[in-house]
Amino acid sequence: MASIEQISDDPKYTIKKVCAQTGIRPVTLRAWERRHEVLCPRRSENRYRLYSDRDVAILRWVKHQVDSGITISNVVNELRSMQKSGRWPEVAPDAQPAPARPAEPPAPPMHYSKELYAAVLVHDEATASELLKEAHTYFDLLTVFTQVISPMLVMIGEAWFRGDIRIATEHFASAFVRGKLMTILQSQPARRNAPVILTGCAPGEHHEIGSLMIAVLLRGEGYRVEYMGPDIPLDDLLEYSSQERPAMILLSAGSMEAALRLRHVQARLSSQRPTPIFGYGGRVFVTNPELRQQVAGLYMGSDLAEAIENVNAALQADRNRKLQR
């Protein structure tokens, strides 16, 4: 079998292509790079990560070790030790790099965001749909959500605030995005035996785009996600939780009033067995960090990537505690 060292180190694959070849989720790969320095991918002129065939082979080897039950930190330590001694892991016969064409994005995400903004301004749904479709061929969902859709919605909101557009256009943009997110969510498999996560918006909260994005990304992570929608009555949610027995409940709030309605959710969940993990987030907790001291539970972080990492870490820790009992 060939040594990984003998494989080309020419950078040419985007993170989306690498994840498709290795079966590693983008959020997981970013976490491995940031926390464990598994790889240090080079950057294109547009500042996007680019990976080589050697990088792909390393990731396949790392994933195989992790899947066999070895912790990621121990796998990385073994890899570093082998490299320092001049040895490299061997490529398994079924892990030879698959041929793939380089997929350099023709433009950065912000280009797609501005084009999407222009299409939405004139209510051109067909063009807007094509732009999102093209963006997703080059970028993973997290990038599309955070660097294409979210900036477009910010531009729409600012234009409405300045009086440059009608409220009808702002509503069209929100409805268009919500429809696309729901289509993605419903197209993803609902895994029966995966941990159940209930997501939605706090009572009184009607801005649901962020919560929907979280639901889509968590389904992509392999969880069984039930999206409960905006303005969830807490009594109904808690009653349903006692029947469904989810592993986690995630609620978002964008206003101070909605955030304060979450103060007693964790206490009310404590009587349920097993007790779900309660997580919360939303822009009001970013702009008013003191609110986090008033709401008991797990703060999900300031962005989507951090939220996904925190969900994975919390549920993994919960599984480990249950195994130790």
N, C-alpha and C positions, 0 to 999 in steps of 0.2 A: 504494500500500500504506500502511496505517496505521502511525503511529509507536507504539512500545511505550509512550511517555509518555502517550498518549491512552487507554490501557487502565485500567480500574478498579484502584485500589490498596486496595480494601476487603478486609481479611484474613478468609478464611473456609475455607480448605482445610487439612486435616491433611497431614502429611508423606507419609502413605501415598497419599492422593489425588494429591498433586503428583507423586510418583514414578510412579504409574500413568499420569498424563497425559504425562509427559516422557520416560519410559524411563530415568531416572537412578536408580541404586540408592540406597537410604537411606544406606548407609555412604559412598558417594561424595559425596552431597549434604552430609552432615555435615562431611566433610573439606574440601569446597570452602568451606563457611561458616567453618569454624574456621581453616583455613590461609590462605585467600585472600579471605575476607570478600566472597564473591560476593553474598550477601544477608544481611540482618539481620532475619529474620522476627519478627513480633510474637508475643506470647504471650497465650493465653486465660486465663481466670480459674483454670483448672487447671494453668497453666504449660506448656501444650503449644504447639509451634510452629504458627503459623497463617500461611498464604500467600495472596496475592491473585492475581487474573488477571494483573496486571502481573508479579508474581514468576514465574509460570509461563511467561510469554512471554520473560522474560529468560533463564530457565533453558534454554528451547528454543533460543534464539539462541546461548547459551554452548555447549550440547551440540553444535549444528551446527558451530560453529567448531572445537571440540576434535576432533570426528569427522573433520574435513577435514585434520587433522594439525597444528594450531596448539596449542602448549602452553597449559595452563590459566592459567599466570601471564601469558602474553602476551595471552590473551583478556581477562582481567580488567583488565590495564593499558589495553587498547584501550577497553573499556567505560567505565572511569573517565575516560579522556581525552575521550571523546565526551560524557559527562555534564557534565564541567567546562566544555566549550565550548557547552553548551546543546543538543547534538544527542543523539538517541537512535537505536538501531538500529530498522530497520523490521521489521514482522511479515510473515513470508512468508505467501502465501495458504494454504499447507497447514499453517500453524502457528497458526492462529487458536485461541484458547482454547476447548476443548470444554466444553459445558455440563455442570455437575456440581453436585450438591446439597452444601451444606456438611455435613460429617460430624463435628460436635463430639462427642467421646466423652461418653457419659452419666455416666461415672465415671472416676476416675484408675486407672492400672494396679494400684495397691496395693489398691483395692477388689476387683478381680478376683482378686488373689492371696489375699486373706483369704477370699473366697467359695470359691475353689478349695480352700483349706486345710480349710474346714468340710465341703465335699463329700467330700474324700479321707478325713477323719477317720472318716466313717461308711461308707466304701467305696462311695460313690454314684458309680459310673463314668459313668452317663448324664448326671447334672448336671455333673460335672466336665468332661465332653466338651463340653457345651453352653457352659459358661463359657469354655473355651479358644477355641471357635469364635467366640463373640461378641467376645472380646477381639481376635482376629485380624482382625475386620472393621473395627476402629478403629485398631489399632496394627500396625506392621511387626513382622517376626519378631524382630528384635534387641530391641525393646522388650518383646515377649511373653516372650522368653527371660530377659532381665535384670531385668525389673520385675514379672513375673507368676509365672513358673514358679520361678525361682531363689529369691525370697523365700519362696514356699510351701514349698520343700524345706528351707530354713533353719528355718522354723517347725516343720516335721515333725521335723527332727533335734533341735531344742531340746526339743520335747515328749517325744521318746523319751529324751533324756538326763535329763530331770527325772523320768522314770518315769510320765508322764501317759498314754502310749500304749504298746501292745504293739509288739514288733518286727515282727509281721505287718503292722501298719498302715504302718510305715516301708517295708517291702518292697513293699507294695501301691502306695504313692506312687511309689517309684522305678520299679517295673515299668510303672505307668500312663504316666509321663512318657517312659520309654524307648520304649514302644510308639508314642506319639504322634510322637516324634521320628523313629523309623524309618519311620513312614507318610509323613511329610513328605519325608524323604530319598528314599525310593523313588518318590515321586510326581514328583520333579523330574527333568528331562531329563538324561541322562548324555551330554554333548557329546563326540563322538568325536575331534574335532580340537583340543580345548582342552588346555591344560597339565594333566598328571596330578599329583594330590596324594594321597598315602597318609596317612591319619589313623588314630589309635588311641591306645591306652594303653601305657605302659611295662610291662616285665615286672614282674609282681607287683601291678600296679594294676588294681583291679576296679571302681572308681568311674568310669563312662564317660559320665555325663550331659554334662559339659563338653565332652568330645571329640566327642560326637554333635552337640552344638549347633554347634560349629565346622564339622563336616562339612556340616551343613545350610546354614549361612550361606555357606560357600565354594561349594557347588553353586549357590546363588542368585547368587553373583558370576560364574558362568559357567565355573567350572573343572570338570574331570572328576575328581570326588572318589571315592576308594575307601575306605570305612570298614572298618578291619581288626579292630575290636572291642577288648575289654579284654585285659590280660595277654598281650601279643604276644611270643612268643619271638624274640629278636633275630636269631639265626642264620637262622631261616626268613624273617624280614622282609628281611634283607639279601640273601638268595639271591633272593627274589622281586623285590626292587628291581633287582638286576642284570639280570633278564629284562625287567621292565616299563619300566625307565628313567624313573622319575617325575621331574618337575621339582622336587618338594619332598616331604619326609617330615615330618609333625608328630606328636609324641608328647606325651602329658600324664602328669603324675605328681602324686599328692596326698600321698604320704608320702616321708619322707627316704630310706628304703630303695629305693623305686622310682626316685626322682630320681637317686640315685648310680649306678644301673644304666645311666644314659644318658651317663655320662662319656666313653665311648670310641666312641659311635656315629658321630660326625663323622669321626673318624680312620679308622674301618673303611669308611666310605663314600667316602673320598678316592681309593680305588683304582678306583672305578667311573667309566666314561666314557660319557656326561657325568656329572659328579658332582652328585647331587641336593643341594639346599639342605636342611639339617637344622634344624628348628625345634622348640622345646620350650616347655612352659608348665605351669600347674597351680598350685593354691593354695599348695603347699609353697614354691614359688619367690617367692611374694609375702610369706609370713610369715618366710621365711629367705632374704633377698636374697643372702647370702654364697654360697649354693649356685650362683648364676649364674656365679661365678668358677671353679667346678669342672666345669661342663658346657659343653663347647665347642659352639658353634652359635648360632643366632639365637633369643634370648629373645623370646617372642611378646607379652609384656606382661601387665598385671594384669587386663584384662577382655576381653570378646569383641570390642568395637568396636576396641580397640587391636590385637588379634590380627589381625583382618581387614585393617586398614590396613597392618600390618607384612607380611602375606603379599603383598598387592597391590604394595607398594613393593619388596619383595625380588625378586619375579618380574619386575617391570618393569625393575629395575636389571639383572637377569640377562639379559633380552632385549636391553637396550641394549648390554651388554658384548659379546654374541654378534654383534650387528649391526656393531659397530666393528672386529671382527677381519678 
